Amino acid sequence: MPKLPAILPLVVLLGLPLALSGCGSFGKTEQFAPVCPKLALLKDGADLTRFSPRGHDVTDLVLDGRLVAVPAECEPGSRGHVAASLRVTMSLARGPAAQGRDMDVAYFVAVARDGHIVDKQDYVIRASFPPNVNQITVTGDPVAMSFPADAAHPASAYQIFVSFQLTPDELAMNRGRGPR
């Protein structure tokens, strides 16, 4: 068996990084998805029970709803921002006092930083109940947001809150009944 020159292992070791430099994305920068802001449903605003002005009997129920999902995605945005997108999904039940089969259901998305609200936007989902169907699940259009972020103040320093837009009476009812 022929003997290899002593310098061959050194050539192989020095040439390995050059050979491997062609693998992967040479010249491209790999970027991980940024951390999204914290997302939370407001405890007192995740449910909606709307009655007609006649009263609070079950026959006066117009609409009963619950926020069931708010998936969010984040990606690097432009100029040091993080771009976030979320979609609100709600489960709705049409009550006996409902007028018609189409209803607008209002909700809001608020953004806080250091315990202070920095932005709040109102949205509406149009709920259309087919004939003979009184319970549906609807998902709203994507809500796009942009957060300034850097190493000192990452996007995770923000909080996103989602809630039904409630009247004072509806909010008091949610607070009075406890968890559902």
C-alpha positions as CSV (number, residue, x, y, z in Angstrom):
1,M,0.0,0.0,0.0
2,P,1.5,3.4,-1.0
3,K,2.2,5.8,1.7
4,L,0.5,9.3,1.6
5,P,2.7,12.3,1.9
6,A,2.5,13.9,5.4
7,I,1.3,17.2,3.8
8,L,-1.9,15.6,2.4
9,P,-4.0,15.7,5.6
10,L,-3.1,19.4,6.0
11,V,-4.2,20.2,2.4
12,V,-7.5,18.4,3.0
13,L,-8.1,20.3,6.3
14,L,-7.3,23.6,4.7
15,G,-9.4,22.9,1.6
16,L,-12.5,21.7,3.4
17,P,-13.8,25.2,4.3
18,L,-13.3,26.3,0.7
19,A,-15.2,23.3,-0.6
20,L,-18.0,23.8,1.9
21,S,-18.4,27.5,1.1
22,G,-20.4,26.6,-2.0
23,C,-23.0,24.9,0.2
24,G,-26.0,26.8,1.5
25,S,-26.7,30.4,0.5
26,F,-23.3,32.0,-0.2
27,G,-23.8,35.7,-0.5
28,K,-27.3,35.6,1.0
29,T,-28.2,36.6,4.6
30,E,-30.4,34.1,6.4
31,Q,-33.0,35.7,8.6
32,F,-35.0,34.0,11.3
33,A,-38.6,35.0,11.7
34,P,-38.8,37.7,14.4
35,V,-40.5,37.2,17.7
36,C,-44.1,38.5,17.5
37,P,-45.6,40.8,20.1
38,K,-47.4,39.1,22.9
39,L,-51.0,38.4,21.9
40,A,-53.9,38.2,24.4
41,L,-57.7,38.2,24.4
42,L,-59.1,40.6,26.9
43,K,-60.7,38.4,29.6
44,D,-63.8,40.6,29.9
45,G,-64.1,41.1,26.2
46,A,-63.7,37.6,24.8
47,D,-67.5,36.9,25.1
48,L,-70.5,38.8,23.7
49,T,-74.1,38.4,24.8
50,R,-76.4,40.9,23.1
51,F,-80.0,41.3,24.1
52,S,-82.8,43.3,22.6
53,P,-83.9,46.4,24.6
54,R,-86.9,44.4,26.0
55,G,-84.9,42.5,28.6
56,H,-82.5,39.7,29.5
57,D,-84.7,36.7,29.0
58,V,-83.5,34.0,26.7
59,T,-86.3,35.0,24.3
60,D,-84.6,38.5,24.2
61,L,-81.2,37.1,23.0
62,V,-80.1,38.7,19.8
63,L,-76.5,37.3,19.5
64,D,-74.2,35.2,21.6
65,G,-70.5,35.0,20.6
66,R,-67.0,34.0,21.7
67,L,-63.6,34.8,20.3
68,V,-62.1,31.4,19.5
69,A,-58.9,32.0,17.7
70,V,-56.5,34.8,16.8
71,P,-53.5,33.3,14.9
72,A,-50.7,35.7,14.2
73,E,-47.6,35.6,12.0
74,C,-44.6,37.9,12.0
75,E,-41.8,38.5,9.5
76,P,-39.1,41.1,9.1
77,G,-40.5,44.4,7.8
78,S,-38.8,47.3,6.2
79,R,-36.5,49.8,7.9
80,G,-36.2,48.0,11.3
81,H,-39.8,47.1,11.6
82,V,-41.5,43.8,12.3
83,A,-44.6,43.1,10.2
84,A,-47.4,41.2,11.9
85,S,-50.7,39.9,10.6
86,L,-53.5,38.4,12.5
87,R,-57.0,37.0,11.8
88,V,-59.8,37.0,14.3
89,T,-62.2,34.0,14.4
90,M,-65.4,34.0,16.4
91,S,-68.1,31.5,17.1
92,L,-71.6,33.1,16.9
93,A,-75.1,32.0,17.8
94,R,-78.1,33.8,16.5
95,G,-80.8,34.3,19.2
96,P,-84.6,34.3,18.9
97,A,-84.8,38.1,19.0
98,A,-82.4,38.6,16.1
99,Q,-83.8,40.7,13.3
100,G,-82.7,39.2,10.0
101,R,-79.9,36.7,9.2
102,D,-77.1,39.2,8.6
103,M,-75.3,40.9,11.5
104,D,-72.3,43.1,11.9
105,V,-70.1,42.1,14.8
106,A,-67.6,44.7,16.0
107,Y,-64.3,44.0,17.6
108,F,-61.1,45.9,18.2
109,V,-57.3,45.3,18.2
110,A,-55.3,47.4,20.6
111,V,-51.5,47.7,20.9
112,A,-49.8,48.5,24.2
113,R,-46.2,49.1,25.2
114,D,-45.0,49.6,28.7
115,G,-48.6,49.3,29.9
116,H,-49.9,52.2,27.7
117,I,-52.2,51.9,24.7
118,V,-50.3,53.2,21.7
119,D,-52.9,52.3,19.0
120,K,-56.5,50.9,18.8
121,Q,-58.4,50.1,15.7
122,D,-62.0,49.0,15.3
123,Y,-63.1,46.3,12.9
124,V,-66.3,44.6,11.8
125,I,-67.0,41.1,10.7
126,R,-70.2,40.6,8.7
127,A,-71.9,37.4,9.9
128,S,-74.4,35.9,7.5
129,F,-76.5,33.0,8.9
130,P,-77.8,30.6,6.2
131,P,-81.4,29.5,6.4
132,N,-82.1,27.0,9.2
133,V,-78.6,27.6,10.7
134,N,-78.3,29.6,13.9
135,Q,-74.6,28.8,14.8
136,I,-71.6,29.7,12.6
137,T,-67.9,30.4,12.9
138,V,-66.6,33.4,11.0
139,T,-63.1,34.7,10.4
140,G,-62.3,38.3,9.6
141,D,-60.0,39.8,7.0
142,P,-56.3,39.9,8.0
143,V,-55.3,42.7,10.2
144,A,-51.8,44.0,9.2
145,M,-49.6,45.8,11.7
146,S,-46.0,47.1,11.8
147,F,-43.9,47.5,14.9
148,P,-40.6,49.5,15.1
149,A,-38.1,47.1,16.6
150,D,-34.4,47.0,17.4
151,A,-32.2,45.1,19.9
152,A,-33.1,47.5,22.7
153,H,-36.8,47.4,22.0
154,P,-37.8,44.2,20.3
155,A,-41.3,43.6,18.9
156,S,-41.9,41.3,21.9
157,A,-42.0,44.4,24.1
158,Y,-45.4,45.2,22.6
159,Q,-48.7,43.5,23.5
160,I,-51.7,43.0,21.2
161,F,-55.1,42.8,22.8
162,V,-58.2,41.6,21.0
163,S,-61.8,42.0,22.2
164,F,-65.4,42.3,21.1
165,Q,-66.5,46.0,21.1
166,L,-68.9,45.8,24.0
167,T,-71.5,48.2,25.4
168,P,-71.1,49.1,29.1
169,D,-74.0,46.7,29.9
170,E,-72.4,43.9,28.0
171,L,-69.1,44.4,29.7
172,A,-70.8,44.5,33.1
173,M,-72.6,41.2,32.3
174,N,-69.3,39.6,31.3
175,R,-67.6,40.8,34.5
176,G,-70.6,39.6,36.6
177,R,-70.8,36.0,35.3
178,G,-67.2,35.0,35.7
179,P,-65.4,32.6,33.4
180,R,-67.4,30.6,30.8
